[in-house]
Amino acid sequence: MINVVERINELMRLKKWTAYELSNQTGISTNTIYDWNKIGATPTMHSIISICDAMDISLEQFFCGGEYRYSDEENAVLAKWVGLTDAEKVAVLNLMKTFNLSKSRL
């Protein structure tokens, strides 16, 4: 049987979302999201549906582990990525690291 909280955490990792971002995308309070992990509370079906809607996946994909679908924006980035040289890829990755460092300082 699927562990719903672990599945939510897995999907958050795939999307690179924090609990705060998940809250913004779904309307579920960050405290509720933290409680799922801290005290073992179980998400409601309404919460799971909100998460699926926000992550653009079906309930089947949520519960059966269906393959993650990239958004059109993500597909566009991937399409450009494959055309980059190795040096350009390194530069992009370094720029992304810089963005992450900037976020962590806020």
Secondary structure, DSSP 4 states (H G I P E B T S, - for coil): ---HHHHHHHHHHHHT--HHHHHHHH---HHHHHHHHHT-----HHHHHHHHHHHT--HHHHHHTPPPPPPHHHHHHHHHHTTS-HHHHHHHHHHHHHHHHHHHT-
